[in-house]
């Protein structure tokens, strides 16, 4: 008597054991690939929510930001109202103060450092025997950070306290749907300019264990002596996945944060499981038809894969060319895979869409701007 095994068809039990094992392994691999595809695709909304959450977690401690030219500072001397006042820092980085001879150089000092210096000057000039001075910045106009490129709100961010890259991106509304995979921080070279190497914590100071930091993908820094600029490049994926200060570096006044745009490849039609636009890692990156189909979770049951077309901009005519694509033959390795380019539209019809394929270019163009976008790595 043959015992039935729940969940396994009778016909399958009659097959050799090695064949059953292969089928089970194949099913597990398909499930793993589908899960991996879902994990590597995320919408711009999910990306920006991650930026916002990480920025809240990684906010810098409210320590002092150096005073700079043009800042308006308030000086208060306890119990001596005659010496309490607002003072504007000059273009040369100094201030004048009542009864203290000469000009006081304050640019580059923190408010705590200026408090100590003023207390010493008041004692030295015999004005107050035991002064208690407090200084805070009313207006800070000397520390602008420009945020440009593929962000939701290009802006000039005034630094009023130590600020990190995630905070700046969050303030700019996050990255736009066509953002690339890299972030570039352009920093003017000064005698006191912090280098990216100094922003990378040791194992003792990092919030991530040293073993978890991928040094191969750590921020890279290139200094151009001709332009007197330093360019720091960080992968967006590393910044979002770790939240560690190795990638979430401090940004300073005078920095420009640029998020370059990336290319987008579209896959549309009722013959594909997850139609949408897929943001490539970089503007010049390429992707093949088979990988595009895999990222879009494969073909539907009634798809016509050998009737697919690629709609591609023709720079000469200004129109879109229709390039026939035989996906089934590519899967069977009868013909070579086809490389797609930025702004290509892969249109995969179903059995009911054969007649609509001729006008598929116009239909795809109509929805190309309104489809869901997914980031791929």
C-alpha positions in Angstrom: 0.0 0.0 0.0 1.4 3.4 -1.0 1.0 6.2 1.5 -0.1 9.6 0.2 2.1 12.5 1.1 0.0 15.6 1.7 0.8 18.5 -0.7 2.7 16.4 -3.3 0.8 15.0 -6.3 0.7 11.3 -6.9 2.4 11.6 -10.3 5.4 13.3 -8.7 5.9 10.4 -6.3 6.2 8.1 -9.2 9.2 10.0 -10.7 12.8 9.2 -9.7 14.0 10.8 -6.5 16.7 12.8 -8.2 14.2 14.5 -10.5 12.0 15.4 -7.4 15.1 16.9 -5.7 15.9 19.0 -8.8 12.3 20.3 -9.1 12.3 21.3 -5.4 15.7 23.1 -5.6 14.5 24.9 -8.8 11.3 26.1 -7.0 13.4 27.4 -4.0 15.7 29.2 -6.4 12.8 30.9 -8.2 11.3 32.0 -4.9 14.7 33.4 -3.7 15.1 35.3 -7.0 11.7 36.8 -6.7 12.4 37.9 -3.2 15.7 39.3 -4.2 14.1 41.3 -7.0 11.5 42.8 -4.6 14.3 43.7 -2.1 16.4 45.5 -4.8 13.6 47.5 -6.2 12.1 50.4 -4.2 10.1 53.4 -5.1 11.4 57.0 -4.7 8.9 57.5 -1.9 10.5 54.6 0.0 14.0 56.0 -0.7 13.1 59.4 0.6 11.3 58.0 3.7 14.5 56.2 4.5 16.5 59.4 4.1 14.1 61.2 6.5 14.2 58.4 9.1 18.0 58.1 9.0 18.4 61.9 9.2 16.4 62.0 12.4 18.5 59.2 13.9 21.8 60.7 12.8 21.3 64.3 13.8 24.4 65.9 15.0 24.7 67.0 18.6 23.9 70.7 19.1 27.5 71.8 19.5 28.9 75.1 18.1 29.4 76.0 14.5 32.3 78.4 13.8 31.4 82.1 13.5 32.0 83.7 10.1 32.0 87.0 8.3 28.6 88.7 8.1 27.2 86.8 11.1 25.2 88.7 13.7 26.2 87.7 17.2 24.7 88.7 20.5 27.1 89.2 23.5 25.6 89.3 27.0 27.7 90.2 30.0 25.9 89.1 33.2 24.8 92.0 35.4 26.5 94.5 33.1 23.8 95.6 30.6 26.0 98.4 29.3 28.3 95.8 27.7 25.5 93.6 26.3 24.7 94.1 22.6 24.4 92.7 19.1 27.5 92.9 16.9 27.9 92.2 13.2 31.1 90.4 12.1 32.9 92.4 9.5 34.1 91.1 6.1 37.6 90.7 7.5 36.2 88.5 10.3 36.6 90.8 13.3 34.4 93.0 15.6 34.8 96.1 17.7 33.7 96.1 21.4 33.2 99.0 23.8 36.2 100.0 25.9 38.4 97.2 24.4 41.1 98.7 22.2 41.6 97.4 18.7 39.6 94.9 16.7 38.9 91.4 17.9 39.3 88.6 15.4 36.4 86.2 15.8 36.0 84.4 12.5 36.6 80.7 12.9 35.9 80.7 16.6 33.0 78.9 18.2 30.7 80.8 20.6 32.3 79.0 23.5 35.7 80.1 22.5 34.6 83.7 22.0 33.0 83.7 25.4 36.4 82.7 27.0 38.3 85.3 24.9 35.9 88.2 25.9 36.1 87.2 29.5 39.9 87.3 29.4 39.8 90.7 27.6 37.4 92.2 30.1 39.6 91.1 33.0 42.8 92.2 31.2 41.4 95.7 30.5 40.1 96.1 34.1 36.5 96.4 33.1 34.9 93.5 35.0 36.6 91.5 37.7 34.7 88.2 37.4 32.8 88.4 34.1 30.3 85.9 32.9 29.9 86.2 29.2 27.5 84.3 26.9 27.5 84.5 23.1 25.0 83.2 20.6 24.6 83.7 16.9 21.4 85.6 16.0 21.9 85.4 12.2 24.3 83.1 10.4 24.9 84.1 6.8 28.5 82.9 6.4 27.9 79.2 6.1 25.7 78.4 3.0 25.5 74.9 1.6 24.1 74.6 -1.9 22.0 71.5 -2.7 21.5 71.0 -6.5 20.8 68.3 -9.0 18.2 65.5 -8.7 16.6 66.5 -5.4 13.0 67.5 -4.9 13.9 71.1 -3.8 17.2 72.7 -4.9 18.1 75.1 -2.1 20.8 77.0 -0.2 21.0 75.6 3.3 22.4 77.9 6.0 24.4 76.0 8.6 23.5 77.0 12.1 25.0 73.9 13.8 27.0 70.8 12.8 25.1 69.3 9.9 25.4 65.9 8.2 24.8 64.8 4.6 21.6 63.0 5.5 20.1 66.1 7.2 20.9 68.3 4.1 19.2 65.8 1.8 16.2 65.5 4.1 15.8 69.3 4.2 15.9 69.3 0.4 12.9 67.0 0.3 15.0 63.9 -0.6 16.1 62.7 -4.0 14.0 63.0 -7.1 12.8 59.9 -9.0 15.6 60.2 -11.6 18.4 60.5 -9.1 21.5 58.5 -9.8 23.4 56.3 -7.4 26.1 58.8 -6.4 26.3 61.9 -4.3 29.1 64.4 -5.0 30.2 67.0 -2.3 32.4 69.8 -3.8 34.3 71.5 -1.1 36.6 74.6 -1.4 40.1 74.0 -0.2 41.1 76.1 2.8 43.9 75.8 5.2 41.4 74.5 7.8 39.2 72.5 5.3 38.3 69.1 6.8 39.3 66.2 4.6 37.1 63.2 4.0 39.7 61.0 5.7 39.1 62.9 8.9 35.4 62.2 8.7 35.8 58.5 8.7 35.6 57.2 12.3 37.8 54.5 13.8 36.3 51.3 15.1 36.1 52.9 18.5 34.1 55.9 17.4 32.0 54.5 14.6 28.3 53.7 15.3 28.8 50.6 13.1 31.3 47.9 14.0 34.5 48.1 12.0 33.8 44.7 10.4 30.5 46.0 9.0 32.1 48.9 7.1 33.0 48.1 3.5 36.2 50.0 3.0 36.1 49.3 -0.8 33.0 51.4 -1.0 34.1 54.1 1.4 33.8 57.7 0.3 36.5 58.7 -2.3 38.1 62.1 -2.3 39.8 63.8 -5.2 41.6 67.2 -4.9 42.0 69.4 -7.9 44.8 71.9 -7.2 43.9 74.0 -10.3 40.3 74.7 -9.1 41.2 74.6 -5.4 38.3 72.2 -4.8 38.0 68.8 -3.2 35.3 66.4 -4.6 34.0 63.7 -2.2 31.9 60.9 -3.9 29.5 58.7 -1.8 27.2 56.0 -3.0 23.6 56.7 -2.2 23.0 53.0 -1.4 25.8 52.9 1.2 24.5 56.1 2.8 21.0 54.7 3.2 21.9 51.1 4.1 24.4 52.0 6.9 23.5 55.4 8.2 27.1 55.3 9.5 29.2 58.4 9.7 31.7 56.8 7.4 29.1 57.7 4.7 27.0 60.2 6.5 29.8 62.7 6.6 29.6 66.3 8.0 29.0 69.0 5.5 30.3 72.6 6.0 29.6 76.1 4.8 30.8 76.6 1.3 30.1 72.9 0.3 28.0 72.1 -2.7 26.0 68.8 -2.6 25.2 67.5 -6.0 23.0 64.5 -6.8 23.5 63.7 -10.5 20.6 62.4 -12.6 20.5 58.8 -13.8 18.9 57.2 -16.8 15.5 55.6 -16.7 14.5 52.5 -18.7 10.7 51.8 -19.0 9.0 48.5 -19.4 5.3 48.7 -20.3 2.4 46.6 -21.6 0.0 43.9 -20.3 2.6 41.2 -21.1 4.8 42.2 -18.1 4.1 41.6 -14.4 5.3 44.9 -13.0 5.3 47.6 -15.6 7.1 50.8 -14.6 10.2 52.9 -15.0 13.5 51.6 -13.5 16.2 54.1 -12.5 19.6 52.9 -13.4 22.7 53.3 -11.2 24.2 56.0 -13.4 23.2 58.0 -16.5 25.6 56.0 -18.7 24.7 52.5 -17.4 23.2 49.9 -19.7 20.8 47.1 -19.1 19.7 44.1 -21.2 16.2 43.1 -22.2 16.4 39.8 -20.1 17.5 41.6 -17.0 14.8 44.2 -17.5 12.2 41.5 -17.7 13.5 39.8 -14.6 13.5 43.1 -12.6 9.9 43.6 -13.7 9.0 40.3 -12.1 8.8 38.4 -15.4 6.2 37.9 -18.1 2.4 37.4 -17.6 0.6 34.2 -18.6 -0.8 35.6 -21.8 2.2 37.7 -22.9 3.5 37.6 -26.5 7.2 37.9 -25.8 8.3 37.6 -29.4 6.1 40.5 -30.4 7.8 42.9 -28.0 9.4 46.1 -29.3 11.9 48.7 -28.0 10.9 52.3 -28.6 14.0 54.4 -28.8 14.6 58.1 -29.5 16.1 58.8 -32.9 18.3 61.9 -32.6 18.3 62.4 -36.3 14.5 62.2 -37.1 13.3 63.3 -33.6 10.9 60.4 -33.6 10.9 57.0 -31.9 12.2 54.0 -33.7 10.5 50.6 -33.1 13.1 47.8 -32.7 11.6 44.3 -32.7 12.6 42.1 -29.8 12.1 38.3 -29.6 12.3 37.7 -25.9 11.5 34.0 -26.1 14.3 33.4 -28.6 16.7 35.3 -26.4 15.7 33.1 -23.4 16.3 30.0 -25.5 19.7 31.5 -26.5 18.8 31.3 -30.2 19.7 35.0 -30.6 21.8 37.5 -28.5 20.3 39.5 -25.7 19.6 43.2 -26.6 21.2 46.1 -24.7 18.8 48.8 -23.7 19.7 52.5 -23.4 18.6 55.4 -21.3 14.9 56.4 -21.9 14.2 53.2 -23.9 10.7 51.8 -23.6 10.4 48.0 -23.7 6.8 47.3 -24.8 5.5 43.7 -24.1 2.0 43.0 -25.4 -0.4 40.2 -24.3 -2.5 38.1 -26.6 -5.2 40.8 -26.8 -2.7 43.5 -27.6 -1.4 42.3 -30.9 -3.5 44.7 -32.8 -2.6 47.5 -30.5 1.1 46.9 -30.9 1.2 49.1 -34.0 0.1 52.0 -32.0 1.9 50.8 -28.9 4.5 53.5 -29.3 2.0 56.3 -28.9 0.2 54.5 -26.0 3.5 53.9 -24.2 4.5 57.5 -24.6 1.3 58.6 -23.1 1.8 56.6 -19.9 5.6 56.8 -19.7 5.6 59.9 -17.5 2.9 58.5 -15.1 4.2 55.0 -14.4 5.6 54.0 -11.1 9.3 54.3 -10.8 11.7 51.9 -9.1 15.3 52.2 -8.1 17.6 49.3 -9.1 21.1 48.5 -7.9 
